[in-house]
Amino acid sequence: MIWGSDYAFPISYHRAMLEDTQRIELYKKAIESTVQDKVVIDVGAGTGILSLYAVQAGAKKIYALEKDFETYNFIHGLVQKSTIVGKTIEFINTSSFDFSIEPFDIPQVLISELIGAVGPEEGIVEAFFDLKTKNPSLASFIPHTIDICCDIFYSDFVENEFQNNYTIYSRNLPYFKNEETLFGDMYAQKFLFHNFMEETAVSDQQILKTYSLGIDQISDFKVEIKVPEHANTIAVFFKAYLDVNNTVTLTNCPGSSLHWLTPYLRKPYKKERVTIEYRSKNKFFFVHWD
Ligand SMILES: C[S@@+](CC[C@H](N)C(=O)[O-])C[C@H]1O[C@@H](n2cnc3c(N)ncnc32)[C@H](O)[C@@H]1O
């Protein structure tokens, strides 16, 4: 007997996104002001929540693209039975990269929440560029721009977490004793996640990279950041601009309450600059400290 299966609708993954009321409300606001009487493509439709908002906001037709078969299979069945959405949403099991639209339907609006915790990891830059190239009629993008930002500060939480981790490793593995520097170097190579609700200290925010969606072709980036002596934390996060006036902004900056949390790196001893490189081909972040 099989007790579980990866081939099932991912309940907790979509639950986290549905529970994130800030995310939902911001998308709803941007969709309401954009889609009336328009033909819309929703890339990575998932549960169909953004498509549903487009229906409620008076969209003419929505192509809801979902590449995961189990998600498609479950939600498509529900959408078909629903009298709320009627025939306005067409749920399609496809990757956006394999999708071409009926020639008589000219899509005008592209909506999506393919946003990773740092920003580009879910492929929004490449997906929007591909769809815009195939459908030049697309004129509105939600979001239209994503900034990758960083914030540099000192955090007691980060230091305590590091010390707790080191204590557990060195208590259980004798060869870790007196190797705190080595442990710190390894620790600094990986993004960790926290909401930084407790942070009140002065911070130093910078934009590392800006993506114009539908225009930029590839999300690869490489940046070098100088980290001052007094800081121990580099938080790296996104700001997604959802409406044309830039009044609706979604961000997982330190202190925000989105489900993504804020990715951060802890500065190792005696290091003063970090290079962060993102390689879209394998969705990989390469972190190097000097
Ligand atoms: C972050 S979830 C967003 C779900 C939903 N739009 C929402 O806002 O709650 C992303 C979904 O997009 C799907 N997906 C990712 N890349 C895709 C692509 N290029 N084409 C179609 N679906 C994609 C994933 O399988 C996943 O279900």
The ligand as an SDF file (V2000), in Angstrom:
LIG
                    3D

 27 29  0  0  0  0  0  0  0  0999 V2000
    3.8200   30.8640   -6.5040 C   0  0  0  0  0  0  0  0  0  0  0  0
    2.5320   29.8440   -7.1620 S   0  0  0  0  0  0  0  0  0  0  0  0
    1.2810   31.0630   -7.4480 C   0  0  0  0  0  0  0  0  0  0  0  0
   -0.1200   30.4730   -7.4930 C   0  0  0  0  0  0  0  0  0  0  0  0
   -1.2370   31.4900   -7.6630 C   0  0  0  0  0  0  0  0  0  0  0  0
   -1.0730   32.3010   -8.8540 N   0  0  0  0  0  0  0  0  0  0  0  0
   -1.3230   32.4100   -6.4610 C   0  0  0  0  0  0  0  0  0  0  0  0
   -1.0200   33.5980   -6.6180 O   0  0  0  0  0  0  0  0  0  0  0  0
   -1.6670   31.9410   -5.3750 O   0  0  0  0  0  0  0  0  0  0  0  0
    3.2240   29.4860   -8.7450 C   0  0  0  0  0  0  0  0  0  0  0  0
    2.5250   28.3960   -9.5760 C   0  0  0  0  0  0  0  0  0  0  0  0
    2.9970   28.5400  -10.9160 O   0  0  0  0  0  0  0  0  0  0  0  0
    3.2500   27.2900  -11.5200 C   0  0  0  0  0  0  0  0  0  0  0  0
    4.2490   27.6120  -12.5680 N   0  0  0  0  0  0  0  0  0  0  0  0
    5.5520   27.9710  -12.3780 C   0  0  0  0  0  0  0  0  0  0  0  0
    6.1210   28.3260  -13.5350 N   0  0  0  0  0  0  0  0  0  0  0  0
    5.1660   28.1920  -14.5100 C   0  0  0  0  0  0  0  0  0  0  0  0
    5.1440   28.4390  -15.9030 C   0  0  0  0  0  0  0  0  0  0  0  0
    6.2260   28.8940  -16.5550 N   0  0  0  0  0  0  0  0  0  0  0  0
    3.9930   28.1740  -16.5940 N   0  0  0  0  0  0  0  0  0  0  0  0
    2.8910   27.7110  -15.9510 C   0  0  0  0  0  0  0  0  0  0  0  0
    2.8620   27.4670  -14.6140 N   0  0  0  0  0  0  0  0  0  0  0  0
    3.9720   27.7230  -13.8930 C   0  0  0  0  0  0  0  0  0  0  0  0
    3.6810   26.4210  -10.3590 C   0  0  0  0  0  0  0  0  0  0  0  0
    3.4210   25.0570  -10.6350 O   0  0  0  0  0  0  0  0  0  0  0  0
    2.8180   26.9510   -9.2060 C   0  0  0  0  0  0  0  0  0  0  0  0
    1.6080   26.2530   -9.0960 O   0  0  0  0  0  0  0  0  0  0  0  0
  1  2  1  0
  2  3  1  0
  2 10  1  0
  3  4  1  0
  4  5  1  0
  5  6  1  0
  5  7  1  0
  7  8  2  0
  7  9  1  0
 10 11  1  0
 11 12  1  0
 11 26  1  0
 12 13  1  0
 13 14  1  0
 13 24  1  0
 14 15  1  0
 14 23  1  0
 15 16  2  0
 16 17  1  0
 17 18  1  0
 17 23  2  0
 18 19  1  0
 18 20  2  0
 20 21  1  0
 21 22  2  0
 22 23  1  0
 24 25  1  0
 24 26  1  0
 26 27  1  0
M  CHG  2   2   1   9  -1
M  END
$$$$
